[in-house]
Amino acid sequence: MRKCNESGMATAVALLTLVVVVMLGLALGSVSMRHTHFQKRDKGLVEAFFAAEAGIQDCLYRLEDTHYLHGLPESGRTFSGTLPSTGRAYSVYLANNFWGTAPLSSKAGPIPPHRIYIESVGYAGPGGVRKKIVAHAVNAYKFDYVICTGGDVFINNSTNLYGTIRSNGDIHFAGTADLFPQYGKGSALAGGNVDIQSRLNVKDAGQWVKARGAVHLPIKVTGIPETHVVSQDISSDTTLLINDGTVNPPEGDARSYIPNPDADALLNSPDAVLVTAPAVYDSGVFDLAGKIWIFAGGVEFRDGAAISGAGTIVVLNSASAVFNIQIGNPDVPLSMNVLSVSGANGIVGTGAISFNKSTVISGLIYSHGSVSSSAAFKLRGGAIMTYGDAPVSLGSGAFSEYRNDYFFPYIPGFDPWLNGGRGLLPQVTAWIEE
């Protein structure tokens, strides 16, 4: 009888243990399922967030690349799209009052004159993420090239380039370069040779690598057909650009020249501030304040100094602009143009511009002499140009990026050369998050 009781108790304990284990297993399974559900939901919300962001950027691109801005006030334009990387969809609502003179009714309430309202929803299953912005219109400017020079171009490090490089001399790619189209243009065009020491990845099969001389190591060009890599090119794409000091090109012929500003318009601008003596800044914050700062004796920014605001720095013949400070940051480029010119029409200057620390900038970097950078350099909108036969030498041991895009600080004297266009663009006033 005792053995029977002990056997029954052991069975009961075993059954109870089994029940506990099963219950724990079910509980853990439930937690795991809920965790997986929340993970999927969170992943979906993240993807929806980026889809909503993509909708905003899509709308801004349409505003830049079409005539949406130039029509009558309009409330209720809608469109949709899909973020390719995730397949998540977005839908966008636009109320456009750029050219309005009175408030415009919209789903968000009255939109003031000279403003737009964009609302984008990114979808993840039945739910979604909504993002909204308000933007205003500003004047913006763009040239045809991301880099254009009468001399040679040296790309000395790993680089992303957005837009076309045009050189009267040679183009040297020392590091791996990715060449992306910007507004449909993303080629390398040399009046001399194209020298590829590492690899040149062209990101649009419709673009070209052309040299009036030779393309050295064409096997290192990827992304375009072999027929788009051309040595001994005789097309107008590699004809030497004119750089004879002209400031007003014949009508319809501006693309045959390297741009050269009208010195009188530049120096006599009501925004011009003349500094006659050589200037050195080694402390404090130099506020550009929307002005055109003309340094007749050159300018140098040293450790301890900083630059803020938006505007233009100009140095005159034989003087240099030297930046031994960090400029901008990865999230916010400094809106600044830097010019080195002779200061007299018809005369080509010899000054130089150099950036020696990390630089993130939006604007035109233009020199009658050389332009160089010896640290990471990111041009987030604008162009780099040299006139004469002085070189452009960019990057040393750090990743760099150059984008031929619209930039905002206005420079008097360049209007005849704005082949890429000038006009109103949306600039974000406020993000409204939900």
FENNOR-V180370 format. One record per backbone hydrogen bond with DSSP energy under -1.0 kcal/mol. NH is the residue of the N-H (numbers start at 1). CO is the residue of the C=O. E is the energy in kcal/mol with one decimal. If there is no record, write none. Layout:
<<NH | CO | E> <NH | CO | E>>
//
This chain:
<<5 | 1 | -2.4> <6 | 2 | -2.8> <7 | 3 | -2.3> <8 | 4 | -2.5> <9 | 5 | -2.6> <10 | 6 | -2.3> <11 | 7 | -2.1> <12 | 8 | -2.4> <13 | 9 | -2.8> <14 | 10 | -2.6> <15 | 11 | -2.8> <16 | 12 | -2.8> <17 | 13 | -2.8> <18 | 14 | -2.5> <19 | 15 | -2.6> <20 | 16 | -2.6> <21 | 17 | -2.7> <22 | 18 | -2.8> <23 | 19 | -2.9> <24 | 20 | -2.9> <25 | 21 | -2.7> <26 | 22 | -2.9> <27 | 23 | -2.8> <28 | 24 | -3.1> <29 | 25 | -2.6> <30 | 26 | -2.7> <31 | 27 | -2.7> <32 | 28 | -2.9> <33 | 29 | -2.9> <34 | 30 | -2.8> <35 | 31 | -3.2> <36 | 32 | -3.1> <37 | 33 | -2.7> <38 | 34 | -3.1> <39 | 35 | -2.9> <40 | 36 | -2.8> <41 | 37 | -2.9> <42 | 38 | -3.5> <43 | 39 | -3.0> <44 | 40 | -2.6> <45 | 41 | -2.5> <46 | 42 | -2.5> <47 | 43 | -2.5> <48 | 44 | -2.6> <49 | 45 | -2.5> <50 | 46 | -2.2> <51 | 47 | -2.1> <52 | 48 | -2.6> <53 | 49 | -2.2> <54 | 50 | -2.3> <55 | 51 | -2.0> <56 | 52 | -1.8> <57 | 53 | -2.4> <58 | 54 | -2.7> <59 | 55 | -2.2> <60 | 56 | -2.5> <61 | 57 | -2.5> <62 | 58 | -2.4> <63 | 59 | -2.3> <64 | 60 | -2.0> <65 | 61 | -3.0> <66 | 62 | -1.3> <70 | 67 | -1.1> <71 | 68 | -1.0> <74 | 96 | -2.3> <76 | 94 | -1.4> <77 | 94 | -1.4> <79 | 92 | -1.5> <81 | 90 | -2.2> <83 | 88 | -2.9> <86 | 83 | -1.2> <87 | 83 | -2.9> <90 | 81 | -2.5> <91 | 121 | -1.9> <92 | 79 | -3.1> <93 | 119 | -2.9> <94 | 77 | -2.7> <95 | 117 | -2.6> <96 | 74 | -3.3> <97 | 115 | -2.0> <100 | 97 | -1.0> <104 | 111 | -2.4> <109 | 106 | -1.8> <111 | 104 | -2.9> <114 | 97 | -2.3> <116 | 135 | -2.3> <117 | 95 | -2.4> <118 | 133 | -2.3> <119 | 93 | -2.5> <120 | 131 | -3.1> <121 | 91 | -2.5> <122 | 129 | -3.0> <123 | 89 | -2.6> <124 | 127 | -2.3> <127 | 124 | -1.4> <129 | 122 | -2.7> <131 | 120 | -3.1> <132 | 432 | -1.2> <133 | 118 | -2.3> <134 | 430 | -2.4> <135 | 116 | -1.9> <136 | 427 | -2.4> <138 | 425 | -2.0> <140 | 423 | -2.2> <141 | 407 | -2.5> <142 | 421 | -1.5> <146 | 164 | -2.1> <147 | 164 | -1.2> <148 | 384 | -2.4> <149 | 166 | -1.9> <150 | 386 | -1.1> <150 | 387 | -1.1> <153 | 170 | -2.7> <154 | 392 | -3.2> <155 | 172 | -3.1> <156 | 394 | -2.6> <159 | 176 | -2.1> <160 | 400 | -1.9> <161 | 178 | -3.0> <162 | 402 | -2.9> <163 | 180 | -2.4> <165 | 187 | -2.6> <166 | 147 | -2.6> <167 | 189 | -2.3> <168 | 149 | -2.2> <169 | 151 | -1.9> <171 | 193 | -2.5> <172 | 153 | -3.2> <173 | 195 | -3.2> <174 | 155 | -2.9> <177 | 199 | -2.6> <178 | 159 | -2.6> <179 | 201 | -3.1> <180 | 161 | -3.5> <182 | 185 | -2.7> <185 | 182 | -1.3> <188 | 208 | -2.2> <189 | 165 | -2.7> <190 | 210 | -2.5> <191 | 167 | -2.9> <192 | 169 | -2.4> <194 | 214 | -2.3> <195 | 171 | -3.0> <196 | 216 | -1.1> <197 | 173 | -2.7> <200 | 220 | -2.3> <201 | 177 | -3.2> <202 | 222 | -2.9> <203 | 179 | -3.0> <207 | 204 | -2.1> <209 | 228 | -2.7> <210 | 188 | -2.6> <211 | 230 | -2.2> <212 | 190 | -2.2> <213 | 192 | -3.4> <216 | 194 | -2.8> <220 | 217 | -2.1> <221 | 218 | -2.0> <222 | 200 | -2.4> <228 | 225 | -2.0> <229 | 226 | -1.8> <230 | 209 | -2.8> <232 | 213 | -3.3> <233 | 211 | -2.8> <238 | 235 | -1.3> <242 | 256 | -3.0> <253 | 250 | -2.5> <256 | 253 | -1.9> <257 | 254 | -1.7> <258 | 242 | -2.6> <262 | 413 | -1.3> <266 | 262 | -1.9> <267 | 263 | -3.2> <268 | 264 | -2.1> <272 | 269 | -1.9> <273 | 292 | -2.9> <275 | 294 | -3.4> <279 | 298 | -2.1> <281 | 300 | -2.7> <286 | 306 | -3.4> <288 | 308 | -2.6> <290 | 310 | -2.8> <291 | 288 | -2.4> <292 | 271 | -2.3> <293 | 312 | -3.1> <294 | 273 | -3.0> <295 | 314 | -3.6> <296 | 275 | -2.3> <298 | 295 | -1.0> <299 | 320 | -2.2> <300 | 279 | -1.9> <301 | 322 | -2.5> <302 | 281 | -3.3> <305 | 302 | -2.2> <306 | 284 | -1.5> <308 | 286 | -2.4> <311 | 335 | -1.7> <312 | 291 | -2.5> <313 | 337 | -2.6> <314 | 293 | -3.4> <315 | 339 | -2.6> <316 | 295 | -1.4> <319 | 316 | -2.3> <321 | 352 | -2.4> <322 | 299 | -2.4> <323 | 354 | -2.5> <324 | 301 | -2.9> <327 | 358 | -2.3> <329 | 332 | -1.5> <334 | 360 | -2.2> <336 | 334 | -1.3> <336 | 362 | -1.3> <337 | 311 | -2.0> <338 | 364 | -2.4> <339 | 313 | -2.8> <340 | 366 | -2.0> <341 | 315 | -2.2> <347 | 344 | -1.6> <353 | 370 | -2.0> <354 | 321 | -2.4> <355 | 372 | -2.2> <356 | 323 | -2.8> <359 | 376 | -2.2> <360 | 327 | -2.5> <361 | 378 | -2.6> <362 | 334 | -2.7> <363 | 381 | -2.4> <365 | 383 | -2.8> <366 | 338 | -2.7> <367 | 385 | -2.1> <368 | 340 | -2.9> <371 | 391 | -1.6> <372 | 353 | -2.1> <373 | 393 | -1.8> <374 | 355 | -2.3> <378 | 359 | -2.8> <379 | 401 | -3.2> <380 | 361 | -2.8> <383 | 363 | -1.1> <384 | 146 | -2.2> <385 | 365 | -3.0> <386 | 148 | -1.7> <387 | 367 | -2.3> <392 | 152 | -2.3> <393 | 371 | -2.6> <394 | 154 | -2.9> <400 | 158 | -1.9> <401 | 377 | -2.5> <402 | 160 | -2.3> <403 | 379 | -1.7> <404 | 162 | -2.9> <405 | 403 | -1.3> <407 | 141 | -2.4> <414 | 411 | -1.2> <417 | 414 | -2.1> <418 | 415 | -1.4> <419 | 417 | -2.7> <421 | 418 | -1.2> <423 | 140 | -1.9> <425 | 138 | -2.3> <427 | 136 | -2.8> <429 | 134 | -2.8> <430 | 134 | -2.1> <432 | 132 | -3.1>>
//
